[in-house]
Amino acid sequence: MYERLRVDRSTTVDRVVDALRAALFAGDLEPGTPLREQPLAEALGVARSTVREAMTMLVTEGLAVREPNKGVSVAILHPAAVADICKARFVLESAGIRAWFDADELARERVRAAMRTFAATAKEGADPEAMTETHLAIHRSLVALTGSARLIATADSITGEARLALARVDALRQDARQQVASHRKLVRLLDKGDLDECVEELRRHLAGAEESLLEAIATTPPT
Protein backbone atom coordinates (compact mmCIF):
# COMPACT_ATOMS: atom_id res chain seq x y z
CA MET A 1 0.00 0.00 0.00
CA TYR A 2 2.73 2.47 0.92
CA GLU A 3 4.77 1.69 -2.19
CA ARG A 4 1.77 2.46 -4.38
CA LEU A 5 1.24 5.79 -2.66
CA ARG A 6 4.87 6.66 -3.26
CA VAL A 7 4.60 5.83 -6.96
CA ASP A 8 1.48 8.00 -7.32
CA ARG A 9 3.27 10.91 -5.64
CA SER A 10 6.27 10.50 -7.89
CA THR A 11 4.02 10.56 -10.93
CA THR A 12 2.42 13.79 -9.75
CA VAL A 13 5.84 15.37 -9.24
CA ASP A 14 6.88 14.29 -12.72
CA ARG A 15 3.76 15.88 -14.18
CA VAL A 16 4.44 19.13 -12.36
CA VAL A 17 8.04 19.10 -13.58
CA ASP A 18 6.81 18.51 -17.13
CA ALA A 19 4.34 21.39 -16.85
CA LEU A 20 6.95 23.78 -15.47
CA ARG A 21 9.53 22.70 -18.00
CA ALA A 22 7.06 23.27 -20.84
CA ALA A 23 6.30 26.76 -19.49
CA LEU A 24 10.01 27.53 -19.30
CA PHE A 25 10.69 26.44 -22.86
CA ALA A 26 7.60 28.23 -24.17
CA GLY A 27 8.85 31.46 -22.62
CA ASP A 28 5.86 31.75 -20.27
CA LEU A 29 8.35 31.92 -17.39
CA GLU A 30 11.26 34.14 -18.35
CA PRO A 31 14.78 33.79 -16.88
CA GLY A 32 14.92 35.34 -13.42
CA THR A 33 11.20 34.84 -12.75
CA PRO A 34 10.59 33.76 -9.11
CA LEU A 35 8.89 30.38 -8.72
CA ARG A 36 6.48 30.73 -5.80
CA GLU A 37 5.25 27.54 -4.18
CA GLN A 38 1.76 28.63 -3.18
CA PRO A 39 0.63 30.24 -6.46
CA LEU A 40 2.06 27.33 -8.45
CA ALA A 41 0.39 24.78 -6.18
CA GLU A 42 -2.95 26.55 -6.61
CA ALA A 43 -2.57 26.88 -10.38
CA LEU A 44 -1.62 23.22 -10.80
CA GLY A 45 -3.99 21.85 -8.20
CA VAL A 46 -1.32 20.05 -6.20
CA ALA A 47 0.23 20.25 -2.75
CA ARG A 48 3.00 22.72 -1.99
CA SER A 49 5.29 19.82 -1.11
CA THR A 50 4.82 18.47 -4.65
CA VAL A 51 5.74 21.83 -6.15
CA ARG A 52 8.74 22.05 -3.81
CA GLU A 53 10.03 18.68 -4.97
CA ALA A 54 9.41 19.57 -8.61
CA MET A 55 11.42 22.78 -8.21
CA THR A 56 14.26 20.82 -6.67
CA MET A 57 14.33 18.67 -9.79
CA LEU A 58 14.43 21.79 -11.99
CA VAL A 59 17.36 23.09 -9.93
CA THR A 60 19.16 19.78 -10.44
CA GLU A 61 18.59 20.06 -14.19
CA GLY A 62 20.03 23.58 -14.21
CA LEU A 63 16.73 25.13 -15.29
CA ALA A 64 16.22 26.93 -11.98
CA VAL A 65 18.40 28.25 -9.17
CA ARG A 66 17.85 28.32 -5.41
CA GLU A 67 19.25 31.26 -3.46
CA PRO A 68 19.29 31.67 0.33
CA ASN A 69 16.52 33.97 1.56
CA LYS A 70 15.25 34.44 -2.01
CA GLY A 71 13.85 31.06 -2.94
CA VAL A 72 13.81 29.49 -6.39
CA SER A 73 13.79 31.35 -9.69
CA VAL A 74 14.20 30.51 -13.35
CA ALA A 75 17.89 30.19 -14.21
CA ILE A 76 19.67 32.99 -16.04
CA LEU A 77 22.52 32.17 -18.40
CA HIS A 78 25.11 34.93 -18.07
CA PRO A 79 27.31 35.95 -21.02
CA ALA A 80 30.48 34.95 -19.17
CA ALA A 81 29.28 31.35 -19.07
CA VAL A 82 28.38 31.07 -22.77
CA ALA A 83 31.93 30.93 -24.14
CA ASP A 84 32.97 28.39 -21.52
CA ILE A 85 29.99 26.16 -22.29
CA CYS A 86 30.73 26.23 -26.02
CA LYS A 87 34.42 25.55 -25.37
CA ALA A 88 33.57 22.53 -23.23
CA ARG A 89 31.10 21.27 -25.81
CA PHE A 90 33.76 21.47 -28.51
CA VAL A 91 36.22 19.42 -26.45
CA LEU A 92 33.64 16.71 -25.77
CA GLU A 93 32.02 16.56 -29.19
CA SER A 94 35.28 16.72 -31.13
CA ALA A 95 36.52 13.80 -29.02
CA GLY A 96 33.48 11.88 -30.24
CA ILE A 97 34.19 12.80 -33.84
CA ARG A 98 37.79 11.61 -33.47
CA ALA A 99 36.45 8.31 -32.12
CA TRP A 100 34.24 7.68 -35.18
CA PHE A 101 36.30 4.81 -36.57
CA ASP A 102 36.73 3.20 -33.15
CA ALA A 103 33.04 3.46 -32.24
CA ASP A 104 30.78 0.50 -32.88
CA GLU A 105 28.23 0.61 -35.69
CA LEU A 106 25.35 1.01 -33.25
CA ALA A 107 26.84 4.24 -31.90
CA ARG A 108 27.41 5.52 -35.43
CA GLU A 109 23.85 4.66 -36.42
CA ARG A 110 22.54 6.58 -33.40
CA VAL A 111 24.17 9.71 -34.84
CA ARG A 112 22.40 9.14 -38.17
CA ALA A 113 19.11 8.35 -36.43
CA ALA A 114 19.34 11.52 -34.32
CA MET A 115 19.87 13.49 -37.52
CA ARG A 116 16.82 11.93 -39.16
CA THR A 117 14.68 12.68 -36.10
CA PHE A 118 15.84 16.31 -36.01
CA ALA A 119 15.08 16.74 -39.71
CA ALA A 120 11.61 15.20 -39.28
CA THR A 121 10.88 17.40 -36.26
CA ALA A 122 11.91 20.53 -38.14
CA LYS A 123 9.78 19.54 -41.13
CA GLU A 124 6.73 19.14 -38.89
CA GLY A 125 7.17 22.68 -37.59
CA ALA A 126 7.49 21.55 -33.99
CA ASP A 127 7.61 23.87 -31.00
CA PRO A 128 10.95 25.16 -29.66
CA GLU A 129 11.08 22.54 -26.89
CA ALA A 130 10.84 19.64 -29.36
CA MET A 131 13.35 21.32 -31.67
CA THR A 132 15.78 21.81 -28.81
CA GLU A 133 15.42 18.21 -27.60
CA THR A 134 16.05 16.68 -31.03
CA HIS A 135 18.79 19.21 -31.77
CA LEU A 136 20.66 18.37 -28.59
CA ALA A 137 20.22 14.64 -29.24
CA ILE A 138 22.52 14.97 -32.25
CA HIS A 139 25.26 16.58 -30.19
CA ARG A 140 24.79 14.05 -27.40
CA SER A 141 25.18 11.23 -29.93
CA LEU A 142 28.50 12.73 -31.01
CA VAL A 143 29.83 12.58 -27.46
CA ALA A 144 28.46 9.05 -27.14
CA LEU A 145 30.85 7.96 -29.90
CA THR A 146 33.57 8.07 -27.25
CA GLY A 147 31.88 5.17 -25.48
CA SER A 148 32.36 6.96 -22.14
CA ALA A 149 29.35 7.20 -19.85
CA ARG A 150 31.18 9.82 -17.77
CA LEU A 151 31.79 12.06 -20.78
CA ILE A 152 28.14 11.73 -21.78
CA ALA A 153 27.07 12.68 -18.24
CA THR A 154 29.42 15.66 -18.34
CA ALA A 155 27.96 16.75 -21.67
CA ASP A 156 24.43 16.46 -20.28
CA SER A 157 25.36 18.61 -17.30
CA ILE A 158 26.98 21.28 -19.46
CA THR A 159 24.12 21.34 -21.93
CA GLY A 160 21.60 21.62 -19.10
CA GLU A 161 22.96 25.06 -18.26
CA ALA A 162 22.18 26.31 -21.76
CA ARG A 163 18.87 24.57 -22.47
CA LEU A 164 16.65 27.54 -21.71
CA ALA A 165 18.69 29.84 -23.92
CA LEU A 166 18.88 27.17 -26.63
CA ALA A 167 15.10 26.94 -26.69
CA ARG A 168 14.95 30.70 -27.11
CA VAL A 169 17.53 30.47 -29.90
CA ASP A 170 15.40 27.93 -31.76
CA ALA A 171 12.36 30.18 -31.31
CA LEU A 172 14.19 33.31 -32.53
CA ARG A 173 16.02 31.75 -35.45
CA GLN A 174 13.02 30.59 -37.43
CA ASP A 175 15.51 28.92 -39.78
CA ALA A 176 14.92 25.23 -39.20
CA ARG A 177 15.92 24.35 -42.74
CA GLN A 178 19.33 25.99 -42.31
CA GLN A 179 19.85 24.24 -38.99
CA VAL A 180 19.05 20.87 -40.51
CA ALA A 181 21.48 21.53 -43.36
CA SER A 182 24.23 22.53 -40.91
CA HIS A 183 23.87 19.37 -38.83
CA ARG A 184 23.47 17.18 -41.90
CA LYS A 185 26.82 18.47 -43.13
CA LEU A 186 28.47 17.28 -39.91
CA VAL A 187 26.98 13.80 -40.30
CA ARG A 188 27.94 13.58 -43.96
CA LEU A 189 31.53 14.46 -43.15
CA LEU A 190 31.53 11.69 -40.55
CA ASP A 191 30.17 9.17 -43.02
CA LYS A 192 32.85 10.21 -45.51
CA GLY A 193 35.49 9.67 -42.83
CA ASP A 194 36.77 13.25 -43.19
CA LEU A 195 37.26 13.72 -39.48
CA ASP A 196 39.58 16.72 -39.65
CA GLU A 197 37.10 18.69 -41.73
CA CYS A 198 34.26 17.53 -39.50
CA VAL A 199 36.06 18.88 -36.43
CA GLU A 200 36.59 22.21 -38.19
CA GLU A 201 32.93 22.29 -39.19
CA LEU A 202 32.01 21.62 -35.57
CA ARG A 203 34.22 24.51 -34.52
CA ARG A 204 32.38 26.81 -36.92
CA HIS A 205 29.03 25.41 -35.86
CA LEU A 206 29.65 26.05 -32.16
CA ALA A 207 31.02 29.53 -32.89
CA GLY A 208 27.68 30.29 -34.52
CA ALA A 209 25.88 28.72 -31.57
CA GLU A 210 27.81 30.93 -29.16
CA GLU A 211 26.84 34.03 -31.12
CA SER A 212 23.18 32.97 -31.18
CA LEU A 213 23.17 32.19 -27.45
CA LEU A 214 24.56 35.63 -26.65
CA GLU A 215 21.91 37.20 -28.86
CA ALA A 216 19.18 35.14 -27.21
CA ILE A 217 20.08 36.09 -23.65
CA ALA A 218 20.55 39.71 -24.68
CA THR A 219 17.00 39.83 -26.05
CA THR A 220 15.41 38.16 -23.03
CA PRO A 221 12.83 40.60 -21.66
CA PRO A 222 13.50 41.85 -18.12
CA THR A 223 11.38 40.43 -15.31
C-alpha positions as CSV (number, residue, x, y, z in Angstrom):
1,M,0.0,0.0,0.0
2,Y,2.7,2.5,0.9
3,E,4.8,1.7,-2.2
4,R,1.8,2.5,-4.4
5,L,1.2,5.8,-2.7
6,R,4.9,6.7,-3.3
7,V,4.6,5.8,-7.0
8,D,1.5,8.0,-7.3
9,R,3.3,10.9,-5.6
10,S,6.3,10.5,-7.9
11,T,4.0,10.6,-10.9
12,T,2.4,13.8,-9.7
13,V,5.8,15.4,-9.2
14,D,6.9,14.3,-12.7
15,R,3.8,15.9,-14.2
16,V,4.4,19.1,-12.4
17,V,8.0,19.1,-13.6
18,D,6.8,18.5,-17.1
19,A,4.3,21.4,-16.9
20,L,7.0,23.8,-15.5
21,R,9.5,22.7,-18.0
22,A,7.1,23.3,-20.8
23,A,6.3,26.8,-19.5
24,L,10.0,27.5,-19.3
25,F,10.7,26.4,-22.9
26,A,7.6,28.2,-24.2
27,G,8.8,31.5,-22.6
28,D,5.9,31.8,-20.3
29,L,8.4,31.9,-17.4
30,E,11.3,34.1,-18.3
31,P,14.8,33.8,-16.9
32,G,14.9,35.3,-13.4
33,T,11.2,34.8,-12.7
34,P,10.6,33.8,-9.1
35,L,8.9,30.4,-8.7
36,R,6.5,30.7,-5.8
37,E,5.3,27.5,-4.2
38,Q,1.8,28.6,-3.2
39,P,0.6,30.2,-6.5
40,L,2.1,27.3,-8.4
41,A,0.4,24.8,-6.2
42,E,-3.0,26.5,-6.6
43,A,-2.6,26.9,-10.4
44,L,-1.6,23.2,-10.8
45,G,-4.0,21.8,-8.2
46,V,-1.3,20.0,-6.2
47,A,0.2,20.2,-2.7
48,R,3.0,22.7,-2.0
49,S,5.3,19.8,-1.1
50,T,4.8,18.5,-4.6
51,V,5.7,21.8,-6.1
52,R,8.7,22.0,-3.8
53,E,10.0,18.7,-5.0
54,A,9.4,19.6,-8.6
55,M,11.4,22.8,-8.2
56,T,14.3,20.8,-6.7
57,M,14.3,18.7,-9.8
58,L,14.4,21.8,-12.0
59,V,17.4,23.1,-9.9
60,T,19.2,19.8,-10.4
61,E,18.6,20.1,-14.2
62,G,20.0,23.6,-14.2
63,L,16.7,25.1,-15.3
64,A,16.2,26.9,-12.0
65,V,18.4,28.2,-9.2
66,R,17.9,28.3,-5.4
67,E,19.3,31.3,-3.5
68,P,19.3,31.7,0.3
69,N,16.5,34.0,1.6
70,K,15.3,34.4,-2.0
71,G,13.9,31.1,-2.9
72,V,13.8,29.5,-6.4
73,S,13.8,31.3,-9.7
74,V,14.2,30.5,-13.4
75,A,17.9,30.2,-14.2
76,I,19.7,33.0,-16.0
77,L,22.5,32.2,-18.4
78,H,25.1,34.9,-18.1
79,P,27.3,36.0,-21.0
80,A,30.5,34.9,-19.2
81,A,29.3,31.3,-19.1
82,V,28.4,31.1,-22.8
83,A,31.9,30.9,-24.1
84,D,33.0,28.4,-21.5
85,I,30.0,26.2,-22.3
86,C,30.7,26.2,-26.0
87,K,34.4,25.6,-25.4
88,A,33.6,22.5,-23.2
89,R,31.1,21.3,-25.8
90,F,33.8,21.5,-28.5
91,V,36.2,19.4,-26.5
92,L,33.6,16.7,-25.8
93,E,32.0,16.6,-29.2
94,S,35.3,16.7,-31.1
95,A,36.5,13.8,-29.0
96,G,33.5,11.9,-30.2
97,I,34.2,12.8,-33.8
98,R,37.8,11.6,-33.5
99,A,36.5,8.3,-32.1
100,W,34.2,7.7,-35.2
101,F,36.3,4.8,-36.6
102,D,36.7,3.2,-33.2
103,A,33.0,3.5,-32.2
104,D,30.8,0.5,-32.9
105,E,28.2,0.6,-35.7
106,L,25.3,1.0,-33.2
107,A,26.8,4.2,-31.9
108,R,27.4,5.5,-35.4
109,E,23.9,4.7,-36.4
110,R,22.5,6.6,-33.4
111,V,24.2,9.7,-34.8
112,R,22.4,9.1,-38.2
113,A,19.1,8.3,-36.4
114,A,19.3,11.5,-34.3
115,M,19.9,13.5,-37.5
116,R,16.8,11.9,-39.2
117,T,14.7,12.7,-36.1
118,F,15.8,16.3,-36.0
119,A,15.1,16.7,-39.7
120,A,11.6,15.2,-39.3
121,T,10.9,17.4,-36.3
122,A,11.9,20.5,-38.1
123,K,9.8,19.5,-41.1
124,E,6.7,19.1,-38.9
125,G,7.2,22.7,-37.6
126,A,7.5,21.6,-34.0
127,D,7.6,23.9,-31.0
128,P,11.0,25.2,-29.7
129,E,11.1,22.5,-26.9
130,A,10.8,19.6,-29.4
131,M,13.4,21.3,-31.7
132,T,15.8,21.8,-28.8
133,E,15.4,18.2,-27.6
134,T,16.1,16.7,-31.0
135,H,18.8,19.2,-31.8
136,L,20.7,18.4,-28.6
137,A,20.2,14.6,-29.2
138,I,22.5,15.0,-32.2
139,H,25.3,16.6,-30.2
140,R,24.8,14.0,-27.4
141,S,25.2,11.2,-29.9
142,L,28.5,12.7,-31.0
143,V,29.8,12.6,-27.5
144,A,28.5,9.0,-27.1
145,L,30.8,8.0,-29.9
146,T,33.6,8.1,-27.2
147,G,31.9,5.2,-25.5
148,S,32.4,7.0,-22.1
149,A,29.4,7.2,-19.8
150,R,31.2,9.8,-17.8
151,L,31.8,12.1,-20.8
152,I,28.1,11.7,-21.8
153,A,27.1,12.7,-18.2
154,T,29.4,15.7,-18.3
155,A,28.0,16.8,-21.7
156,D,24.4,16.5,-20.3
157,S,25.4,18.6,-17.3
158,I,27.0,21.3,-19.5
159,T,24.1,21.3,-21.9
160,G,21.6,21.6,-19.1
161,E,23.0,25.1,-18.3
162,A,22.2,26.3,-21.8
163,R,18.9,24.6,-22.5
164,L,16.6,27.5,-21.7
165,A,18.7,29.8,-23.9
166,L,18.9,27.2,-26.6
167,A,15.1,26.9,-26.7
168,R,15.0,30.7,-27.1
169,V,17.5,30.5,-29.9
170,D,15.4,27.9,-31.8
171,A,12.4,30.2,-31.3
172,L,14.2,33.3,-32.5
173,R,16.0,31.8,-35.5
174,Q,13.0,30.6,-37.4
175,D,15.5,28.9,-39.8
176,A,14.9,25.2,-39.2
177,R,15.9,24.4,-42.7
178,Q,19.3,26.0,-42.3
179,Q,19.8,24.2,-39.0
180,V,19.0,20.9,-40.5
181,A,21.5,21.5,-43.4
182,S,24.2,22.5,-40.9
183,H,23.9,19.4,-38.8
184,R,23.5,17.2,-41.9
185,K,26.8,18.5,-43.1
186,L,28.5,17.3,-39.9
187,V,27.0,13.8,-40.3
188,R,27.9,13.6,-44.0
189,L,31.5,14.5,-43.2
190,L,31.5,11.7,-40.5
191,D,30.2,9.2,-43.0
192,K,32.9,10.2,-45.5
193,G,35.5,9.7,-42.8
194,D,36.8,13.2,-43.2
195,L,37.3,13.7,-39.5
196,D,39.6,16.7,-39.7
197,E,37.1,18.7,-41.7
198,C,34.3,17.5,-39.5
199,V,36.1,18.9,-36.4
200,E,36.6,22.2,-38.2
201,E,32.9,22.3,-39.2
202,L,32.0,21.6,-35.6
203,R,34.2,24.5,-34.5
204,R,32.4,26.8,-36.9
205,H,29.0,25.4,-35.9
206,L,29.7,26.0,-32.2
207,A,31.0,29.5,-32.9
208,G,27.7,30.3,-34.5
209,A,25.9,28.7,-31.6
210,E,27.8,30.9,-29.2
211,E,26.8,34.0,-31.1
212,S,23.2,33.0,-31.2
213,L,23.2,32.2,-27.5
214,L,24.6,35.6,-26.7
215,E,21.9,37.2,-28.9
216,A,19.2,35.1,-27.2
217,I,20.1,36.1,-23.7
218,A,20.5,39.7,-24.7
219,T,17.0,39.8,-26.0
220,T,15.4,38.2,-23.0
221,P,12.8,40.6,-21.7
222,P,13.5,41.9,-18.1
223,T,11.4,40.4,-15.3
